């Protein structure tokens, strides 16, 4: 999972802001099943200008609601060849983190 440095502070405070259980549910979701609805919680594909994949091979933007405390938007590629080795592997890119209520 790649987190842009602009979101590092929010990412590092995720457990503090939403609790360990909610953070763990999100981590488990994006680590194992980012393209499926989460087992716990809600996600949806965003509509409008933020819907489209930002990189070739990536999903549309997924809007994950994390315990009513906010949202995390991400895109994933199940077989990215990015990186020095060039081997196919799953990648999740966090696009935005908003831990305020909405």
Order of alpha helices (4+ residues) and beta strands (2+ residues): beta-alpha-alpha-alpha-beta-beta-beta-beta
